[in-house]
Amino acid sequence: MSISLDDFRSRVRETPQAQARIMELKGMAQDVPRMVALTGDTNWDYYLRHIEAQIKAAERMVAIEKEKLSSPAITLHEQMLLIKNRITIWQSRAETLREVIALPKYLRDQGERAAKLVAELEASV
């Protein structure tokens, strides 16, 4: 027994997974206007300046810790491990802050993509 393309599409759309995905995509698409408004706001610009200053501070701390690591005064293995841990922490902080800055653009791009996918899914019914 074969089924028509329309029957197949309606069955796929009726599954709970498909419905959940459509709702998730609609939520992402709704975030686009908020992200567009956010990125043009003077408050957002102030926030970005603060975050960028934090990134620079973290990068300075990485450089300081790397200098300590190359010092001949560091003789114990435990001291070296402590400095390496601090370097990793400061590098992680800087990377996380870079991701925070990129988040609105990511949400906007994903929201636009989600809106297209929702339109395609709804048109296929």
DRENMAR-902501 format. One record per residue (C-alpha): residue number from 1; residue in three letters; chain; x, y, z. Coordinates in nm, 4 decimals. Example, Ala and Ser with C-alpha at 12.3 -4.5 7.8 and 13.67 -1.06 7.14 Angstrom:
2
1; Ala; A; 1.2300; -0.4500; 0.7800
2; Ser; A; 1.3670; -0.1060; 0.7140
END
This chain:
125
1; Met; A; 0.0000; 0.0000; 0.0000
2; Ser; A; 0.1388; 0.3392; -0.0948
3; Ile; A; 0.0416; 0.6767; 0.0410
4; Ser; A; 0.0225; 1.0111; -0.1281
5; Leu; A; 0.2766; 1.2866; -0.0692
6; Asp; A; 0.0127; 1.4946; 0.1101
7; Asp; A; -0.0648; 1.2057; 0.3467
8; Phe; A; 0.3044; 1.1611; 0.4194
9; Arg; A; 0.3521; 1.5307; 0.4922
10; Ser; A; 0.0519; 1.5436; 0.7242
11; Arg; A; 0.1742; 1.2386; 0.9171
12; Val; A; 0.5204; 1.3895; 0.9636
13; Arg; A; 0.3721; 1.7197; 1.0822
14; Glu; A; 0.1423; 1.5478; 1.3317
15; Thr; A; 0.4243; 1.3869; 1.5278
16; Pro; A; 0.5028; 1.5431; 1.8662
17; Gln; A; 0.8648; 1.5922; 1.7631
18; Ala; A; 0.7661; 1.7920; 1.4547
19; Gln; A; 0.5253; 2.0062; 1.6567
20; Ala; A; 0.7892; 2.0718; 1.9218
21; Arg; A; 1.0441; 2.1706; 1.6555
22; Ile; A; 0.7971; 2.4089; 1.4896
23; Met; A; 0.7231; 2.5746; 1.8251
24; Glu; A; 1.0964; 2.6051; 1.8964
25; Leu; A; 1.1590; 2.7633; 1.5561
26; Lys; A; 0.8686; 3.0059; 1.6025
27; Gly; A; 1.0174; 3.1149; 1.9363
28; Met; A; 1.3524; 3.1797; 1.7728
29; Ala; A; 1.1881; 3.3751; 1.4927
30; Gln; A; 1.0077; 3.5958; 1.7455
31; Asp; A; 1.3387; 3.6959; 1.9072
32; Val; A; 1.4653; 3.8634; 1.5882
33; Pro; A; 1.2952; 4.2036; 1.6390
34; Arg; A; 1.4240; 4.2252; 1.9963
35; Met; A; 1.7809; 4.1501; 1.8880
36; Val; A; 1.7663; 4.4064; 1.6049
37; Ala; A; 1.6431; 4.6715; 1.8497
38; Leu; A; 1.9055; 4.5746; 2.1059
39; Thr; A; 2.2047; 4.6074; 1.8756
40; Gly; A; 2.1155; 4.9666; 1.7795
41; Asp; A; 2.0608; 5.0862; 2.1373
42; Thr; A; 2.2980; 5.3248; 2.3174
43; Asn; A; 2.2631; 5.1137; 2.6317
44; Trp; A; 2.3857; 4.8130; 2.4356
45; Asp; A; 2.6836; 5.0153; 2.3117
46; Tyr; A; 2.7685; 5.1058; 2.6729
47; Tyr; A; 2.7362; 4.7401; 2.7699
48; Leu; A; 2.9671; 4.6390; 2.4840
49; Arg; A; 3.2326; 4.8888; 2.5930
50; His; A; 3.2198; 4.7400; 2.9426
51; Ile; A; 3.2483; 4.3832; 2.8107
52; Glu; A; 3.5341; 4.4766; 2.5776
53; Ala; A; 3.7210; 4.6321; 2.8706
54; Gln; A; 3.6740; 4.3073; 3.0625
55; Ile; A; 3.8129; 4.1107; 2.7668
56; Lys; A; 4.1204; 4.3321; 2.7512
57; Ala; A; 4.1720; 4.2933; 3.1260
58; Ala; A; 4.1515; 3.9143; 3.0949
59; Glu; A; 4.3999; 3.9192; 2.8081
60; Arg; A; 4.6379; 4.1326; 3.0180
61; Met; A; 4.6111; 3.8798; 3.2993
62; Val; A; 4.6956; 3.5985; 3.0558
63; Ala; A; 5.0074; 3.7897; 2.9486
64; Ile; A; 5.1069; 3.8521; 3.3116
65; Glu; A; 5.0616; 3.4862; 3.4038
66; Lys; A; 5.2592; 3.3745; 3.0977
67; Glu; A; 5.5408; 3.6059; 3.2035
68; Lys; A; 5.5371; 3.4490; 3.5491
69; Leu; A; 5.5489; 3.1052; 3.3907
70; Ser; A; 5.8687; 3.1895; 3.2038
71; Ser; A; 6.0362; 3.3271; 3.5169
72; Pro; A; 6.3343; 3.1310; 3.6473
73; Ala; A; 6.2026; 3.1923; 3.9999
74; Ile; A; 5.9307; 2.9308; 3.9429
75; Thr; A; 6.0976; 2.6123; 4.0529
76; Leu; A; 5.8224; 2.3975; 4.1987
77; His; A; 5.5935; 2.1904; 3.9821
78; Glu; A; 5.2914; 2.2984; 4.1903
79; Gln; A; 5.3690; 2.6657; 4.1229
80; Met; A; 5.3810; 2.5970; 3.7511
81; Leu; A; 5.0499; 2.4114; 3.7587
82; Leu; A; 4.8853; 2.6944; 3.9513
83; Ile; A; 5.0002; 2.9496; 3.6951
84; Lys; A; 4.8842; 2.7289; 3.4064
85; Asn; A; 4.5430; 2.6963; 3.5732
86; Arg; A; 4.5155; 3.0736; 3.6069
87; Ile; A; 4.6105; 3.1163; 3.2399
88; Thr; A; 4.3360; 2.8739; 3.1392
89; Ile; A; 4.0825; 3.0520; 3.3603
90; Trp; A; 4.1635; 3.3961; 3.2165
91; Gln; A; 4.1603; 3.2633; 2.8593
92; Ser; A; 3.8222; 3.1012; 2.9221
93; Arg; A; 3.6870; 3.4240; 3.0657
94; Ala; A; 3.7965; 3.6222; 2.7598
95; Glu; A; 3.6458; 3.3644; 2.5234
96; Thr; A; 3.3179; 3.3561; 2.7144
97; Leu; A; 3.2924; 3.7340; 2.7000
98; Arg; A; 3.3537; 3.7258; 2.3241
99; Glu; A; 3.0655; 3.4810; 2.2931
100; Val; A; 2.8446; 3.7129; 2.5005
101; Ile; A; 2.9153; 3.9925; 2.2543
102; Ala; A; 2.8306; 3.7677; 1.9583
103; Leu; A; 2.5080; 3.6352; 2.1113
104; Pro; A; 2.2608; 3.8974; 1.9785
105; Lys; A; 2.3901; 3.8560; 1.6223
106; Tyr; A; 2.3704; 3.4794; 1.6586
107; Leu; A; 2.0129; 3.4995; 1.7892
108; Arg; A; 1.9133; 3.7352; 1.5091
109; Asp; A; 2.0655; 3.5102; 1.2413
110; Gln; A; 1.9145; 3.1957; 1.3892
111; Gly; A; 1.5782; 3.3681; 1.4269
112; Glu; A; 1.5743; 3.4645; 1.0598
113; Arg; A; 1.6714; 3.1098; 0.9677
114; Ala; A; 1.3998; 2.9743; 1.1968
115; Ala; A; 1.1382; 3.2023; 1.0360
116; Lys; A; 1.2280; 3.0611; 0.6936
117; Leu; A; 1.2080; 2.7045; 0.8221
118; Val; A; 0.8701; 2.7682; 0.9853
119; Ala; A; 0.7387; 2.9130; 0.6574
120; Glu; A; 0.8667; 2.6083; 0.4680
121; Leu; A; 0.7162; 2.3649; 0.7183
122; Glu; A; 0.3809; 2.5401; 0.7209
123; Ala; A; 0.3755; 2.5616; 0.3413
124; Ser; A; 0.4369; 2.1886; 0.3130
125; Val; A; 0.1063; 2.1093; 0.4824
END
